[in-house]
Amino acid sequence: MAKEGTATDFQRMTKQLFILLGTHHHWGYVQRAARAGDVPKAMHRIKNYIAGVINPSNRTTRTLVLINSNAENWLQTNLQMLEDYYSNTIQELRTSLCQFAGQDYGQPVV
């Protein structure tokens, strides 16, 4: 039995599996957004906010295109960063979970 305040291997493994599932779930959303343009609503709102914050004294068609392009670039850059982050995190968690392979955690408590 583990001492109070310390996690057992089973508890650490369970926590890592839970994090892996959540990370994989978010990774799917980011991949879909990056590939199909199905951007999460919150990120779309932020993109529109960024475009709205920049308020030049003389708005021209060219400046509006540049402002909107800048906001779109922000969105795409963040999607790429998140995709890389989630992909790397999934790989790290998979590697970390290998340490628990082959361990016998005993019979389930009924």
Secondary structure, 3 states (H helix, E strand, C coil): CCCCCCCCHHHHHHHHHHHHHHHHHHHHHHHHHHHHCCCCHHHHHHHHHHHHHCCCCCCCHHHHHHHHHHHHHHHHHHHHHHHHHHHHHHHHHHHHHHHHCCCCCCCCCC
